[in-house]
Amino acid sequence: MTAYGRVTTQSQTGMKYLQHLSSRIMSLMCTTCHQLLCKMQQPYTPPFLFADSFSGFVQGLASYSVSLVATENATLTPILNAMEMYLVEPITEVATDSGDARAMMSIQENFGVEKNWMGDPCAPKAFAWIGLTCSYPPAHASKITALNVSSFGLAGTISTDFGDLNALQYLDLSNNNLSGTIPNFLGQLPFLIFLDLSSNDLYGTIPDSLQKSQNGTLSLRVGNNANICANGTACGSSRKKINGALLAAIVIPIVAVIAIFVVLFLLLRQKLKGKDKRKATGPEDESALLENREFSYRELKYITSNYSQEIGKGGFGAVFLGYLKNGNSVAVKVRSDSSSQGGKEFLAEARHLTRIHHKNLVSLIGYCKDKNHLALVYVYMPKGNLQNHLRGSTSKPLTWEQRLHIALDAAQGLEYLHIACKPALIHRDVKSTNILLTTDLGAKIADFGLTKAFGDSKTHITTEPAGTMGYLDPEYFCSYHISEKSDVYSFGVVLLELITGRPPIIPVSDSVSVHVGEWVQQSLDHGAMESIVDARMVGDYDMNSVWKAAGLALHCKLEVSRERPTMAEVVAQLKECLELENRLDGRQRSLGSNFPREGSALEAEEEQQGGDIQAVAAGPAMR
């Protein structure tokens, strides 16, 4: 049995298992001073690739010895990868007063304070929030008596939440970017004896409630606020009027002169730019250089040389290579006669898509709606699609680091569609042929938004499922309910392609095929991690990085959509995979010496890997 994970042992709370990578049965026992302390002696099966926990109780002793013991039917030695120890300490302090706690949490949220401001503000005392001083009466809730947030980067007006800290004696808000007037409620804090508002952008008069500073009961600092009047509303009024009139007399003529020069400059520039365009393109084709515009069918015929070079074909229609007058290459997707996209619907979506820009999305530079002719014009991607690089015979094999960068780029593109676009966009057809590569092997998502922009609700019902077999979310296929998690499922399949180099549907025999996810799952169940990794990488990868990526891919393609991660979580996990791979710099590759590098040996390895598929394909298959 092979286990890869963490065991957490706690006094009074027992043990936890985290991230086990084996579904074999095992039992965990811990002994202290030759005594059996744990009550969890029954065999335990951790869920495959997921965190789980179970607990028991032990007496509070000074030391613990933890053992991981395999059951009788286990065939391999258990491996403990890491362990964390926790000690439960009693908390003697009473929790913070509920009113003070709510006020502090509201202040943290409103100003976005990024200190250790989490949990209870005052308790436990050793972990009180930075800047807070609390009272700890023996039988009552803790109260906040001092708050020092000087130089915390606070911006905006002074929040009314400060006025809810009714036991406050010291308040330091200096050296921030606070603006507006000084609120009256600060003077109503009954125990306040020190208030520092210096070095902000406050203005106006000091409220009457704070005038007690004049009799010595309150120490008030308001220095370095240029527009604070300390002696009533009339202070500095005549000087302000004089300064205002003088400022107007100086600024208005200057602004007028600058405006005249700007207008003349823009007119001259526009005139010269128009001449240059007419010289370069001629009067008829002058608009062909514009981006994010509507092309005519005649212009597209000219750009594509009468649609002479077809470079691809998809569900939307054929794709043709074209060239703008400035020499830039474009890919023109022309709607097929069988496409169900309506002209009015297409125009609305095309105009929306021209406003979507991200480094990991293929840029749409224009569209065509000319009578019955509908087309989209994209920036041309010279390196083709990901599938050709994974299984094409002419391309150089991608390294594991390159594959991780491609996966991360694609994930960031999908994350942008799901989160940044309002309303959100669901791709619905994420696959390796819709991930295009730049000259430096950067990845961009293509064909996004060819279906309707997703609405405000988190789910949507379609009349028929859209997508490609092998990548299609089974929950979406059965229920016609579409959500962002459908893209997550498809991305998980793409990630498995990057790991294995194999297509989504792997033929086992003439009549039987197995899904790549099922094949990977069966291989991991047999402890054969190396057998699933693309042999063309010749062992040049970190095994921990591949393990983590495989677990993430299988997590993405869980049958129940709500159990899948979001694309934001996928991006974070891929960054960790990349960090693991980058740590190999300066040390030996984990399996490099075990993989053949000669051509004939590599072919033999691929043949052996094909045999492994038949050996483990005993589970559910696709016919």
Secondary structure, DSSP 8 states (H G I E B T S, - for coil): ----SEEEEETTTEEEEES----S-EEEEEEETTEE--S--S-B---TTS-EE--------S--EEEEEE-TT--S-----EEEEE------S--B-HHHHHHHHHHHHHHT--SS--S-SSSSGGG--TTEEEE--TTS-BEEEEEE-TTS--EEE--GGGGG-TT--EEE--SSEEEEE--GGGGG-TT--EEE--SSEEEEE--GGGGGGGGTSSEEE-TT-TEEETT-TTTTHHHHHHHHHHHHHHHHHHHHHHHHHHHHHHHHHHHHHHHHHHHHHTTTSGGGG-SSEEE-HHHHHHHTTTTT-EEEE-SS-EEEEEE-TTS-EEEEEE--TT----HHHHHHHHHHHTT---TTB--EEEEEEETTEEEEEEE--TT-BHHHHHH-SSS----HHHHHHHHHHHHHHHHIIIIISSS----S---GGGEEE-TT--EEE-STTSS----SSS-EE-SS--S-TTTS-HHHHHH-EE-HHHHHHHHHHHHHHHHH---SEEESSSS-EEEHHHHHHHHHHTT-HHHHS-GGGTT-S-HHHHHHHHHHHHHHT-SSGGGS--HHHHHHHHHHHHHHHHTTTTS--SSGGGS--SHHHHHHHHHHHHHHHHHHTTS--B-
